Amino acid sequence: MREVVAWLYSCIVLHNMLAQLGNQWQELEAEDQNLGGVDSSPEQPAGPSDVAFRKRVKHACVAYNYEKGVLPS
């Protein structure tokens, strides 16, 4: 479960960093010559099962951290 918490925190930090970059992210991506043709866009949007899985992981992670006292009551 600690791995899930670490993964979740990493996603939150990455989201906040990218949110602060705003449109700069698109400009940086266009300028980057080291990608070598890698497509950074997903092949298909997340389906209902993916969304349900993320909700279950998030719920379990939050519940675990409340139980352990990591998150305030």
C-alpha positions in Angstrom: 0.0 0.0 0.0 2.9 2.3 0.6 3.8 2.0 -3.1 0.3 3.1 -4.0 0.6 6.2 -1.7 4.0 7.1 -3.1 2.6 6.7 -6.7 -0.4 8.9 -5.8 1.8 11.6 -4.3 4.1 11.5 -7.3 1.1 11.9 -9.6 -0.2 14.9 -7.6 3.3 16.6 -7.7 3.6 16.0 -11.4 0.0 17.3 -12.0 0.8 20.5 -10.1 4.1 21.0 -11.9 2.4 20.6 -15.3 -0.5 22.8 -14.3 1.9 25.6 -13.5 3.6 25.3 -16.8 0.3 25.8 -18.6 0.8 26.3 -22.4 4.6 26.4 -21.9 4.4 22.6 -21.8 3.2 22.4 -25.4 5.9 24.9 -26.5 8.6 22.9 -24.8 7.3 19.7 -26.3 7.5 21.1 -29.8 11.1 22.3 -29.3 12.3 19.0 -27.9 14.4 17.3 -30.5 15.4 14.3 -28.3 12.0 12.5 -28.4 12.9 10.6 -31.5 9.3 10.2 -32.7 7.8 9.1 -29.4 4.0 9.9 -29.3 3.2 11.3 -25.9 -0.6 11.2 -26.5 -2.5 8.1 -25.3 -3.7 5.7 -28.0 -7.2 5.8 -26.7 -9.1 7.6 -23.9 -9.6 5.9 -20.6 -12.5 3.6 -20.6 -15.1 3.0 -17.8 -13.1 0.2 -16.3 -9.9 2.4 -16.1 -11.9 5.1 -14.4 -13.5 2.6 -12.0 -10.0 1.2 -11.2 -8.6 4.6 -10.5 -11.5 5.4 -8.2 -11.0 2.1 -6.3 -7.3 2.8 -5.8 -7.9 6.4 -4.7 -10.6 5.3 -2.2 -8.4 2.6 -0.8 -5.4 4.9 -0.5 -7.3 7.6 1.2 -9.0 5.2 3.6 -5.7 3.6 4.5 -4.0 7.0 5.2 -7.0 8.1 7.3 -6.7 4.8 9.2 -3.0 5.3 9.8 -3.4 9.0 10.8 -1.4 10.3 7.8 -4.4 12.4 6.7 -6.2 14.6 9.2 -9.7 13.6 10.4 
